[in-house]
């Protein structure tokens, strides 16, 4: 999708600080992090949201979750993290391309997580 910011990152039109990439997914640092570790993991295939996935998408969704621990640990959150997938307007999904937020880092002093 030419107007999708995440598709443009996949295509290399917009730079991102990648922390992982393979043939199916890309993980990169969030430009407005909510925690010391805040990585977005997106499928390279444009999938609008969890509300639009099909059985064909199951392997990619599984890979996103399978890689979460590896990515969180490598980025400095070995003691735990959150995986958040906002879906649709009510779920506060801002970019209409499926993406998982991996958030963590050192134990927080204040509130655990601001809105993402």
C-alpha distances in whole Angstrom, upper triangle without the diagonal:
4,6,5,9,9,6,8,11,11,10,13,12,14,17,18,21,20,23,22,20,20,18,16,16,16,19,19,22,21,21,23,25,27,30,31,28,25,22,19,18,14,13,11,10,7,10,10,14,17,18,15,16,18,21,19,17,21,21,18,19,23,22,21,24,26,25,25,29,29,26,28,32,31,29,33,33,35,37,34,31,28,25,23,20,20,19,18,20,23,22,21,17,16,12,10,10,13,15,19,21,24,27,30,33,37,38,37,40,39,36,34,31,30,27,23
4,6,8,10,7,7,11,11,10,12,10,12,15,17,21,20,24,23,21,21,20,19,18,18,20,20,22,21,21,23,25,28,30,31,29,25,23,20,19,16,16,13,13,11,14,13,17,20,21,19,20,22,25,23,21,24,24,21,23,26,25,23,27,29,27,27,31,31,28,30,33,32,30,33,34,36,38,36,32,30,27,25,23,22,21,20,21,25,24,22,19,17,13,12,12,16,17,21,23,26,28,32,34,37,39,38,41,40,37,35,32,30,27,24
4,6,9,8,8,11,12,12,14,11,12,15,17,20,21,24,23,22,23,22,20,19,18,20,19,21,19,19,21,23,25,28,29,28,24,22,19,19,16,16,15,14,11,14,12,16,19,20,18,20,22,26,24,22,25,25,22,23,26,25,23,26,29,27,27,31,31,28,29,33,31,30,33,33,36,37,35,31,29,26,24,21,20,19,18,18,22,21,19,16,14,11,10,11,15,16,20,21,24,27,30,32,36,37,36,39,37,35,33,29,28,25,22
4,6,5,6,9,10,11,12,11,11,14,14,18,18,21,20,19,20,19,17,16,15,16,16,18,16,16,18,20,22,25,26,24,21,18,15,15,12,13,12,12,9,11,10,13,16,17,16,17,20,23,21,19,22,22,19,19,23,22,19,23,25,24,23,27,27,24,26,29,28,26,29,29,32,34,31,27,25,22,20,17,16,16,15,16,20,19,17,13,11,8,7,7,11,12,16,18,21,23,27,29,33,34,33,36,34,32,30,26,25,22,19
4,6,5,6,9,10,11,9,8,11,11,14,15,18,18,17,19,19,17,15,13,14,13,14,13,13,15,17,20,22,23,21,18,16,13,14,11,13,12,13,11,13,12,14,18,19,18,19,22,25,23,20,23,23,19,20,23,21,19,22,24,22,22,25,25,22,23,27,25,23,26,27,30,31,29,25,23,21,19,17,16,17,17,18,21,19,17,14,11,8,9,8,12,12,15,16,19,21,24,26,30,32,30,33,32,30,28,24,23,20,17
4,5,5,6,9,10,10,8,10,10,13,12,15,15,14,15,15,13,11,10,11,11,13,12,13,15,17,19,21,22,19,16,13,10,10,8,9,8,10,8,10,11,13,16,18,17,17,20,22,20,17,20,19,16,16,19,18,15,18,21,19,18,22,22,19,20,24,22,21,24,24,27,29,26,23,21,18,17,15,15,15,16,18,21,18,17,13,12,8,9,7,9,9,12,13,16,19,22,24,28,30,29,32,31,29,26,23,22,20,16
4,5,5,6,9,9,9,12,12,15,14,17,16,14,15,14,13,11,11,13,13,16,15,16,19,20,23,25,25,23,19,16,13,12,9,9,7,8,7,10,11,14,17,18,17,17,19,21,19,17,19,19,16,17,20,18,16,20,22,20,21,24,23,21,23,26,25,23,27,27,29,32,29,26,24,21,20,17,18,18,18,20,23,21,20,16,14,11,10,8,11,11,15,17,19,22,25,28,31,33,33,36,35,32,30,27,26,23,20
4,5,5,6,5,6,9,10,14,14,17,17,15,16,16,15,14,12,14,13,15,15,15,18,20,23,25,25,23,20,17,15,14,12,12,10,11,10,14,14,17,20,22,20,20,23,25,23,20,23,22,19,20,23,21,19,23,24,22,23,26,25,22,24,27,25,24,27,28,31,33,31,27,26,23,22,20,20,20,21,22,25,23,21,18,16,12,13,11,14,14,17,18,21,23,26,28,32,34,33,36,35,33,31,28,27,24,21
4,5,5,6,5,6,7,10,10,13,13,12,14,14,13,11,9,11,10,12,12,13,16,18,21,22,22,20,17,14,12,12,10,11,9,12,11,14,15,17,20,22,21,21,23,25,23,20,22,21,18,19,21,19,17,20,22,19,20,23,22,19,21,23,22,20,24,25,27,30,27,24,23,21,20,19,19,20,21,23,25,23,21,18,16,13,14,11,13,13,15,16,18,20,23,25,28,31,30,33,33,31,29,26,25,23,19
4,6,8,8,9,9,12,10,13,12,10,11,11,10,9,7,10,11,14,15,16,19,20,23,24,24,21,18,15,12,11,9,9,6,9,10,13,14,17,19,21,20,19,21,22,20,17,20,18,15,17,19,17,15,19,20,18,19,22,21,18,21,23,21,21,24,25,27,30,28,25,24,21,20,19,20,20,21,24,26,24,22,19,18,14,14,11,13,12,15,17,18,21,24,26,30,32,32,35,35,33,30,27,27,25,21
4,6,8,10,11,14,13,16,15,13,13,12,13,12,11,14,14,17,18,18,21,23,26,27,27,24,22,19,16,15,13,12,9,11,11,15,17,19,22,24,22,21,23,25,22,20,22,21,18,20,22,20,19,23,24,21,22,26,24,21,24,27,25,24,27,29,31,33,31,28,27,25,24,22,23,23,24,26,29,27,25,22,20,16,16,14,16,16,19,20,22,25,28,29,33,35,35,38,38,36,34,31,30,28,24
4,5,6,8,11,11,15,14,12,14,14,15,14,11,13,13,15,16,16,20,21,25,26,25,23,21,18,16,16,14,14,11,14,15,18,19,22,24,27,25,24,26,28,25,23,25,24,20,22,24,21,20,24,24,22,23,26,24,21,24,26,23,22,26,27,30,32,31,28,27,25,25,23,24,25,26,27,30,28,26,23,21,17,18,16,18,17,20,20,22,24,27,28,32,34,34,37,37,35,33,30,29,28,24
4,7,10,13,14,17,18,16,18,17,18,16,14,16,15,16,17,16,20,22,25,27,26,24,22,19,17,17,16,16,14,16,15,19,19,22,25,27,25,25,28,30,27,25,27,26,23,24,27,24,23,26,27,25,25,28,27,24,26,28,26,25,28,29,32,35,33,30,29,27,26,24,24,25,25,27,30,28,26,22,20,17,18,16,19,18,21,22,23,25,28,30,33,36,35,38,37,36,34,30,29,28,24
4,7,10,12,15,16,15,18,18,18,16,13,14,12,13,13,12,16,18,21,23,23,21,19,16,15,16,14,16,14,16,16,19,19,21,24,26,25,25,28,30,28,25,27,26,22,23,26,24,21,25,26,23,23,26,25,22,23,26,24,22,25,27,29,32,30,27,26,24,23,22,22,23,24,25,28,26,23,20,18,15,16,15,17,16,19,19,21,22,25,26,30,32,31,34,33,32,30,27,26,24,21
4,7,9,12,14,14,17,18,18,16,12,12,10,11,12,11,15,17,20,21,20,19,17,15,14,15,15,16,15,18,18,20,21,23,25,28,27,27,29,31,29,26,28,26,23,24,26,23,21,24,25,22,22,24,23,19,21,23,21,19,22,24,27,30,28,25,25,23,23,22,23,25,26,27,29,27,24,22,19,17,19,17,19,17,19,18,19,21,23,24,27,30,29,32,32,31,29,26,25,24,21
4,6,9,11,12,15,17,16,14,10,9,6,7,9,9,12,14,17,18,17,15,13,11,10,12,12,15,14,17,17,19,20,21,23,26,25,25,28,29,27,24,26,24,20,21,23,20,18,21,22,18,18,21,19,16,17,20,17,15,19,20,23,26,24,22,21,20,20,20,21,23,24,25,27,25,22,20,18,15,18,16,17,14,16,15,16,17,20,20,24,26,26,29,29,28,25,23,22,21,18
4,7,9,11,15,17,17,14,10,9,5,6,9,9,12,13,16,16,15,13,12,10,10,12,13,16,16,19,20,21,22,23,25,28,27,27,29,30,29,25,26,25,21,22,23,20,18,20,21,17,17,19,17,13,15,17,14,12,15,18,20,23,22,20,20,19,20,20,22,24,26,27,29,26,24,21,20,18,20,18,18,16,16,15,15,16,17,18,21,24,24,27,27,26,24,22,22,22,18
4,6,7,11,14,14,11,7,6,4,7,10,12,15,14,18,17,16,13,12,9,9,10,11,13,13,17,18,20,21,21,23,26,26,24,27,28,26,22,23,21,18,19,20,17,15,17,17,14,14,16,14,11,13,15,12,11,15,17,19,22,21,19,19,18,19,19,21,23,25,27,29,26,24,21,20,18,20,17,17,14,14,14,14,15,17,18,21,24,25,28,28,27,25,23,23,23,19
4,7,11,14,14,11,8,6,5,7,11,13,16,15,17,16,14,11,11,8,10,10,12,14,15,18,20,21,22,22,23,27,26,25,27,27,26,22,23,20,17,18,18,15,13,15,15,11,12,13,11,8,10,12,9,8,12,14,15,19,18,16,17,16,18,19,21,24,26,28,29,26,25,22,22,20,22,19,18,15,14,13,12,14,15,15,19,22,23,26,27,26,23,22,22,23,19
4,7,11,11,8,6,5,7,10,13,16,18,17,20,19,17,14,13,10,10,9,10,12,12,16,18,19,21,21,22,25,25,23,24,25,23,20,20,17,14,16,16,12,11,13,13,9,11,12,10,7,11,12,10,10,14,15,16,20,19,17,18,16,18,18,21,23,26,28,29,26,25,23,22,20,21,18,17,14,14,14,13,15,17,18,21,24,25,29,29,28,25,23,24,24,21
4,7,8,6,4,6,9,12,15,18,20,20,22,22,21,17,16,12,12,9,10,10,9,13,16,17,20,20,21,24,23,21,23,23,20,18,18,16,13,15,15,11,11,14,13,10,13,15,12,11,14,16,13,14,18,19,20,23,22,20,20,18,19,19,22,23,26,28,30,27,26,23,23,20,20,17,16,14,14,15,15,18,20,21,25,27,28,32,32,31,28,26,27,26,23
4,6,6,7,9,12,16,18,21,24,23,25,25,24,20,19,16,14,11,11,10,9,12,15,17,20,20,21,24,23,20,21,21,18,16,16,13,11,14,14,10,11,14,13,11,14,16,14,13,16,18,16,17,21,21,22,25,24,22,22,19,21,20,23,24,27,29,31,28,28,24,25,22,22,18,17,15,16,18,17,21,23,24,28,30,31,35,35,34,31,29,30,29,25
4,6,8,12,15,19,21,23,26,25,28,28,27,24,22,18,16,13,12,9,8,10,13,15,19,20,20,23,21,19,19,19,16,14,15,12,10,14,14,11,12,16,15,13,16,19,17,16,20,21,20,21,24,25,25,28,26,25,24,21,22,21,24,24,26,29,31,28,28,25,25,22,21,17,16,16,17,19,20,23,26,27,31,33,34,38,38,36,33,31,32,30,27
4,7,11,14,17,19,22,24,24,26,26,26,22,20,16,14,10,9,6,5,7,11,12,15,16,17,20,18,15,16,16,13,11,12,9,7,10,11,8,9,13,13,12,14,17,16,15,18,20,19,20,23,23,24,27,25,22,22,18,19,18,20,20,23,26,28,25,25,21,22,19,18,14,13,13,14,17,17,21,24,26,29,32,32,36,36,34,31,28,29,28,24
4,7,10,14,15,18,20,20,22,22,22,18,16,13,10,7,6,4,5,8,11,12,15,15,16,19,18,15,17,17,15,12,13,11,8,10,11,8,7,11,11,10,12,15,14,12,15,18,16,17,20,20,21,24,22,19,18,15,16,15,18,18,21,24,25,22,22,19,19,16,16,12,11,10,11,13,14,17,20,22,26,28,29,32,32,30,27,25,25,24,20
4,7,10,12,15,18,17,19,20,19,16,14,10,8,6,6,6,7,10,12,14,16,16,17,21,20,18,20,21,19,15,16,15,11,12,14,11,9,13,13,10,12,15,13,11,14,16,15,14,18,19,20,23,21,18,18,15,16,15,18,19,21,24,26,22,22,18,18,15,16,13,12,10,11,12,13,16,18,20,24,26,27,30,30,29,26,23,24,23,19
4,7,9,12,15,14,16,16,15,12,10,6,5,4,6,9,10,13,15,15,17,17,18,21,21,19,22,22,21,17,18,16,13,13,14,11,9,12,13,9,10,12,11,8,11,13,12,11,15,15,17,20,18,15,15,13,14,14,16,18,21,23,25,21,20,18,17,15,17,13,12,9,9,9,9,12,15,16,20,23,23,27,27,25,22,20,21,20,16
4,6,9,12,11,14,14,13,11,9,5,5,7,9,12,12,16,16,17,18,18,20,23,23,22,25,26,24,21,21,20,16,17,18,15,13,15,16,13,12,14,13,10,11,14,12,10,14,15,18,20,18,16,16,14,15,15,17,19,22,23,25,22,20,18,17,15,17,14,14,11,11,10,10,12,14,15,19,22,22,25,25,24,21,19,19,19,15
4,6,9,8,11,11,10,8,6,4,6,9,11,15,16,19,19,20,20,20,21,24,25,24,27,28,27,23,24,23,19,19,20,18,15,17,18,15,13,15,14,11,11,14,12,9,12,14,17,19,17,15,15,14,15,15,17,20,22,23,24,21,19,17,16,15,18,16,16,12,12,10,9,10,12,13,17,19,19,22,22,21,18,16,16,16,13
4,5,5,9,10,10,9,6,5,6,10,12,15,17,19,19,19,19,18,20,23,23,23,27,28,27,24,24,24,20,19,21,19,16,17,19,17,15,17,17,13,13,16,15,12,15,15,18,20,18,15,14,13,13,14,15,18,19,20,21,18,16,14,13,13,16,14,14,11,11,8,9,10,12,14,17,19,18,21,20,19,17,14,14,13,10
4,6,10,11,12,11,9,9,10,13,14,18,19,21,20,21,20,20,23,25,26,26,29,31,30,27,28,27,24,23,25,23,19,21,23,20,18,21,21,17,16,19,18,15,17,18,22,23,21,18,18,17,16,17,17,20,21,21,23,20,17,16,14,13,17,16,17,14,14,12,13,13,15,16,19,21,20,22,21,20,19,16,14,14,11
4,7,9,10,11,8,10,11,15,16,20,21,24,22,22,21,21,23,25,26,27,30,32,32,28,29,29,25,24,26,24,21,22,24,22,19,21,22,18,17,20,19,16,17,18,21,22,20,17,16,16,15,16,16,19,20,20,21,19,16,15,13,14,17,17,18,15,14,12,13,12,14,15,18,19,17,19,18,17,16,13,11,11,9
4,5,7,7,5,8,10,14,16,20,22,24,23,23,22,21,22,25,26,27,30,32,31,27,28,27,24,23,24,23,19,20,22,19,17,18,19,15,14,17,17,13,14,14,18,19,17,14,13,14,13,15,15,19,21,21,21,19,16,16,15,15,19,18,18,15,13,10,10,8,10,11,14,15,14,16,15,14,13,10,9,10,8
4,7,8,6,10,12,15,18,21,24,26,25,24,23,21,22,25,27,27,30,32,32,28,28,28,25,23,24,23,20,20,22,20,17,18,20,16,14,17,18,14,14,14,17,17,15,12,11,13,12,14,14,18,20,20,20,17,15,15,15,16,20,19,19,15,14,10,10,7,9,10,13,13,11,13,12,11,9,6,6,7,7
4,5,6,10,12,15,19,22,25,27,26,26,25,23,24,27,29,28,31,33,33,29,28,28,25,23,24,23,20,19,21,19,16,16,17,15,12,14,15,12,11,10,14,14,12,10,10,12,13,16,17,21,23,23,23,20,18,18,18,19,22,22,20,17,14,11,10,6,6,7,9,10,8,11,11,10,8,7,8,11,10
4,6,10,13,16,19,23,25,28,28,27,27,26,26,29,31,30,33,34,34,30,30,29,26,25,25,23,20,20,21,19,16,16,16,13,11,12,13,9,8,9,13,13,13,11,12,14,16,18,20,23,26,26,26,23,21,21,21,22,25,23,22,18,16,13,11,8,7,5,7,10,9,12,13,13,11,11,12,14,13
4,6,10,13,16,20,22,25,25,24,24,23,23,27,28,27,30,31,30,27,26,25,22,21,21,19,16,16,17,15,12,12,13,10,7,10,10,6,7,7,11,12,11,9,10,11,13,16,18,21,24,25,25,22,20,20,20,20,23,21,19,16,13,10,7,5,5,5,9,11,12,15,16,15,12,11,13,15,13
4,7,10,13,17,19,22,21,21,21,19,20,23,25,24,27,28,28,24,24,23,20,19,20,18,15,15,17,14,11,13,14,10,9,12,12,9,10,10,13,15,13,9,10,10,11,13,14,18,21,22,22,19,17,16,16,16,19,17,16,12,10,7,6,4,7,8,12,14,14,17,17,15,13,11,12,12,10
4,7,10,13,15,18,18,18,19,18,18,22,23,22,25,25,25,21,21,20,17,16,17,15,12,13,14,12,9,12,12,8,8,11,11,9,11,11,14,16,14,11,11,10,11,12,14,17,20,21,22,19,17,16,16,15,17,15,14,10,8,6,5,7,9,11,15,17,17,20,20,19,16,14,15,15,11
4,6,10,12,15,15,15,15,14,15,18,19,18,21,22,22,18,18,18,14,13,15,13,10,12,14,12,10,13,13,10,11,14,14,12,15,14,17,19,16,13,12,10,10,10,12,14,17,19,20,16,15,13,13,12,13,11,10,6,6,5,6,9,12,14,18,20,20,23,23,21,18,15,16,14,11
4,7,10,12,13,13,14,13,14,17,17,16,19,19,18,15,15,14,11,10,12,10,7,9,11,9,8,12,12,9,11,14,14,13,16,16,17,19,17,14,13,10,10,10,12,14,17,20,21,17,17,14,15,13,14,11,9,6,5,7,8,11,14,17,20,22,22,26,26,24,20,18,19,17,14
4,6,8,9,9,11,11,12,15,15,13,16,17,16,12,14,13,9,9,12,10,8,11,13,11,11,15,15,13,15,18,17,17,20,19,21,23,20,17,16,12,12,10,12,14,16,18,20,17,17,13,14,11,11,8,6,5,7,9,11,14,18,20,24,26,26,29,29,26,23,21,21,19,15
4,5,7,7,10,11,12,15,13,12,14,15,13,9,11,10,7,8,11,9,8,11,13,12,13,17,16,15,17,20,20,19,23,22,23,26,23,20,18,15,15,13,15,15,17,20,22,19,19,16,16,13,12,8,7,7,9,13,14,18,21,24,27,29,29,33,32,30,27,24,24,22,19
4,6,9,12,13,15,17,15,14,15,17,14,11,14,13,9,11,14,12,11,15,16,15,16,20,19,17,20,22,21,21,24,25,26,28,26,23,22,18,18,16,18,18,19,22,24,22,21,18,18,14,13,10,10,10,13,15,17,21,24,26,30,32,32,35,35,33,30,27,27,25,21
4,6,10,12,13,15,13,11,13,14,11,9,12,12,9,11,14,13,13,16,17,17,18,22,21,20,22,25,24,24,28,27,29,31,28,25,23,20,19,16,18,17,18,21,24,21,21,18,18,14,12,9,9,11,14,17,19,23,26,29,32,34,34,38,37,34,31,29,28,26,22
4,6,9,12,13,11,10,12,15,13,10,14,14,11,12,16,15,14,17,19,19,20,23,23,21,23,27,26,25,29,28,30,32,29,25,23,20,18,15,16,14,15,18,21,19,19,15,15,11,9,6,8,10,14,17,19,23,26,29,33,34,34,37,36,33,31,27,27,24,21
4,6,8,9,7,7,9,12,11,8,12,13,10,10,14,14,13,16,18,18,19,22,23,21,23,26,26,25,28,27,29,30,27,24,21,18,16,13,13,11,12,16,18,16,16,13,14,11,8,6,6,9,12,16,18,22,25,28,32,33,33,36,35,32,29,26,26,23,19
4,7,8,6,8,11,14,14,12,14,16,13,13,17,17,15,17,20,20,20,24,25,23,24,28,28,27,29,28,30,31,28,24,21,18,15,12,11,9,9,12,15,13,13,10,11,9,5,4,5,9,12,15,19,21,25,28,32,33,32,35,33,30,28,25,24,21,18
4,5,5,7,11,14,14,11,13,15,13,11,15,16,13,15,18,19,18,22,23,21,22,26,26,25,28,26,28,29,25,22,18,15,12,9,8,6,7,11,12,10,11,8,11,9,7,6,4,8,10,13,17,19,23,26,30,30,29,32,31,28,25,22,22,18,16
4,5,5,9,11,13,10,11,14,12,9,13,14,13,13,17,18,17,20,22,21,22,25,26,25,27,26,27,27,24,21,17,14,12,8,8,6,8,12,13,11,13,10,13,12,10,9,7,9,10,14,16,19,22,26,29,30,29,32,31,27,25,22,22,19,17
4,6,9,12,14,12,13,16,15,13,16,18,16,17,20,22,21,24,26,25,25,29,30,29,31,29,30,31,27,24,20,17,15,11,10,7,7,11,12,11,13,11,14,14,11,11,9,12,14,17,20,22,26,29,32,33,32,35,33,29,27,24,24,21,19
4,7,10,11,10,12,15,14,12,16,17,16,18,21,22,22,25,27,25,26,30,30,30,32,30,32,32,29,26,23,19,17,13,13,10,10,13,15,14,16,13,15,14,11,10,9,13,15,18,21,24,28,31,34,35,34,37,36,32,30,27,27,23,21
4,7,8,6,8,11,10,9,12,14,14,15,18,19,19,23,24,23,25,28,28,28,31,29,30,31,27,24,22,18,16,13,14,11,13,16,17,16,18,15,17,16,13,11,9,12,14,18,20,23,27,30,33,34,34,37,36,32,30,27,27,24,22
4,5,5,7,10,11,10,13,15,15,17,19,20,21,24,26,25,27,30,30,31,33,31,32,33,30,27,24,21,19,16,17,15,16,20,21,19,21,19,21,19,16,14,13,16,17,21,23,26,29,33,36,37,37,40,39,36,33,30,31,28,25
4,5,5,9,10,10,11,14,15,16,17,20,21,24,25,25,27,29,30,31,33,31,31,32,29,27,25,21,21,18,20,17,19,23,24,22,24,22,24,22,19,17,15,17,18,22,24,27,30,33,36,37,38,41,40,37,34,32,32,30,27
4,6,7,9,10,11,13,14,16,17,19,21,24,24,24,26,29,29,30,32,31,31,33,30,28,25,22,22,19,20,19,20,24,25,23,25,22,24,22,19,16,15,17,18,22,24,27,30,33,37,38,38,42,41,38,35,33,33,31,28
4,6,6,6,9,10,11,13,14,16,17,20,21,21,23,25,26,26,29,28,28,29,26,24,22,18,18,15,17,16,18,21,23,20,22,19,21,19,16,13,11,13,14,18,20,23,26,29,33,34,35,38,37,34,31,29,30,27,24
4,6,5,6,9,10,11,12,14,16,18,19,20,22,24,25,25,28,26,26,27,24,22,20,17,17,15,18,16,19,23,23,21,23,20,23,21,19,16,13,14,14,18,19,23,25,28,32,33,33,37,36,33,30,28,29,27,24
4,6,5,6,9,10,10,12,14,17,17,18,20,22,23,24,26,25,25,26,24,22,21,17,18,16,19,19,22,25,26,23,25,22,24,22,20,17,14,15,15,18,19,22,25,28,31,32,33,37,37,34,31,29,30,28,25
4,5,5,6,9,10,11,13,16,16,16,18,20,21,21,24,23,23,25,23,20,19,15,16,14,17,17,19,23,24,21,22,19,21,18,17,13,11,11,12,15,16,20,23,25,29,30,31,35,34,32,28,26,27,26,22
4,5,5,7,9,10,11,14,15,15,17,19,20,21,23,21,22,23,20,18,16,12,13,11,14,14,17,21,21,18,20,17,19,17,16,13,10,10,10,13,14,18,20,23,27,28,29,32,32,29,26,24,25,23,20
4,5,5,6,9,10,12,14,14,16,18,19,20,22,21,20,22,19,17,16,13,14,13,17,17,20,24,24,21,22,20,22,21,20,16,13,13,12,15,15,18,20,23,26,27,29,32,32,30,26,25,26,25,22
4,5,5,6,8,11,11,12,14,16,16,18,20,19,19,21,18,17,16,13,15,14,18,18,22,25,26,22,23,21,22,20,20,16,13,12,11,14,14,17,19,22,25,27,28,32,32,30,26,25,26,25,22
4,6,5,6,10,10,10,12,15,15,16,18,17,17,19,16,14,13,10,11,11,14,15,19,22,23,19,20,17,19,17,17,14,11,9,8,10,10,14,16,19,23,24,25,29,29,26,23,21,22,21,18
4,5,5,8,10,10,11,13,15,16,17,15,16,17,14,12,11,8,10,11,14,16,20,23,23,19,20,18,20,19,19,16,13,11,9,11,10,13,15,18,21,22,23,27,27,25,21,20,22,21,18
4,6,7,8,9,11,13,14,15,17,16,15,17,14,13,13,11,14,14,18,20,23,26,26,23,24,22,24,22,22,19,16,14,12,14,12,15,17,19,22,23,25,29,29,27,23,23,25,24,21
4,6,5,6,9,10,11,12,14,13,13,16,14,12,13,11,14,15,18,20,24,26,27,23,24,21,23,21,22,18,16,13,11,12,10,13,15,17,20,22,23,27,28,26,22,21,23,23,20
4,6,5,6,8,10,11,12,11,11,13,10,9,9,8,11,12,16,18,22,24,24,21,21,19,21,20,21,18,15,12,9,9,7,10,11,13,17,18,20,24,24,22,19,18,20,20,17
4,5,5,6,8,10,11,9,8,10,8,8,10,10,13,15,19,22,25,28,27,24,24,23,24,23,24,22,19,16,13,12,9,11,11,12,15,17,19,23,24,22,19,18,21,22,19
4,6,5,6,9,10,10,9,12,11,11,13,13,16,18,21,24,27,30,30,26,26,24,26,24,25,22,20,17,14,14,11,13,13,14,16,19,21,25,26,25,21,21,23,24,21
4,5,5,6,9,9,9,12,11,10,12,11,14,16,19,22,25,27,28,24,24,22,23,21,23,20,18,14,12,11,8,10,11,12,15,18,19,23,24,23,20,19,21,21,18
4,6,5,6,5,7,9,8,7,9,10,13,15,19,22,25,27,27,23,23,22,22,22,24,21,19,15,12,10,7,8,7,8,12,14,16,19,21,20,16,16,18,19,17
4,5,5,5,4,8,8,9,12,13,16,19,22,25,29,31,31,27,27,25,26,26,27,25,22,19,16,14,11,11,9,9,12,14,17,20,22,22,18,18,21,22,20
4,6,7,8,11,12,12,15,15,18,20,23,26,30,32,32,28,28,26,27,25,27,24,22,19,17,15,12,12,12,11,13,17,19,22,24,24,20,20,22,24,21
4,6,8,11,12,11,13,14,17,19,22,25,28,30,30,26,25,24,24,23,25,23,21,18,15,13,10,10,9,8,11,14,16,19,21,21,18,17,19,21,18
4,6,9,10,10,13,15,18,21,23,27,30,31,31,27,27,26,26,26,28,26,24,20,17,15,11,10,8,6,8,11,14,17,19,19,16,17,19,21,19
4,6,6,6,10,12,15,18,21,25,28,29,29,25,25,24,25,25,27,25,23,19,16,13,10,8,6,4,7,9,12,15,17,17,14,14,17,19,18
4,6,8,12,14,17,20,23,27,30,32,31,27,28,27,28,28,30,27,25,21,18,16,12,11,9,8,9,11,14,18,20,20,16,17,20,22,21
4,7,11,14,17,20,23,27,30,32,31,27,27,27,28,29,31,29,26,22,19,17,13,12,9,8,8,9,12,16,18,18,14,16,19,22,21
4,7,10,13,17,20,23,26,28,27,23,24,24,25,26,27,26,23,19,16,14,10,9,7,8,9,9,12,15,17,16,12,13,17,19,18
4,7,10,13,16,19,23,24,23,20,20,20,21,22,24,22,19,16,12,10,7,5,4,7,10,10,12,15,16,14,11,11,14,15,14
4,6,10,13,16,19,21,20,16,17,17,18,19,21,19,16,13,10,8,6,5,6,10,13,13,13,17,16,14,10,10,12,13,12
4,7,10,13,17,19,18,14,15,14,16,17,18,16,13,10,6,5,5,7,9,13,16,16,16,20,19,17,13,12,14,13,11
4,6,10,13,15,14,10,11,11,13,14,15,14,11,9,6,5,7,8,11,15,18,18,18,21,20,16,13,11,12,11,9
4,6,10,12,12,9,10,8,11,11,12,11,8,6,5,6,9,11,15,18,22,22,21,24,23,20,17,14,15,12,10
4,7,9,9,5,6,5,8,9,10,10,8,8,8,9,12,13,17,20,23,23,22,25,23,19,17,14,14,11,8
4,7,7,5,7,5,9,10,9,10,8,9,10,12,15,17,20,24,27,27,26,28,26,23,21,18,17,14,12
4,6,5,6,5,8,9,8,10,10,12,13,15,18,20,23,27,30,30,28,31,28,25,23,20,19,15,13
4,5,5,6,8,10,10,13,13,14,16,17,20,21,25,28,31,30,28,30,28,24,23,20,18,14,13
4,5,8,10,13,13,15,15,16,16,17,20,21,24,27,30,29,27,29,26,22,22,18,17,13,13
4,6,9,11,12,13,12,13,13,13,16,17,20,24,26,26,24,26,24,20,19,16,15,11,10
4,6,9,10,13,12,12,13,13,16,17,20,23,26,25,23,25,23,19,18,15,13,9,8
4,6,7,9,9,9,11,11,15,16,20,23,26,26,24,27,25,21,20,16,15,11,9
4,6,9,10,10,12,12,16,17,21,23,27,27,25,27,25,22,21,17,15,12,9
4,6,8,8,11,12,16,17,21,24,27,28,27,29,27,25,23,19,18,14,11
4,7,9,12,14,18,20,24,27,30,31,30,32,30,27,26,22,21,17,14
4,6,10,12,16,18,22,25,29,30,29,32,31,28,25,22,21,18,15
4,7,10,13,16,20,23,27,28,27,30,29,26,23,20,20,17,14
4,7,10,13,16,19,23,24,24,27,26,23,20,17,17,15,12
4,6,10,13,16,20,21,21,24,23,21,18,15,16,14,11
4,6,10,13,17,18,17,21,20,17,14,12,12,11,8
4,7,10,14,15,15,19,19,17,13,12,13,13,11
4,7,11,12,12,15,15,13,10,8,11,12,10
4,7,8,9,13,13,12,9,9,12,14,13
4,7,8,11,13,13,10,11,14,16,15
4,6,9,12,13,10,12,15,18,18
4,7,9,10,8,11,14,18,18
4,6,7,6,9,11,15,16
4,7,8,11,13,17,18
4,6,9,10,14,16
4,6,7,11,13
4,7,10,12
4,7,8
4,6
4
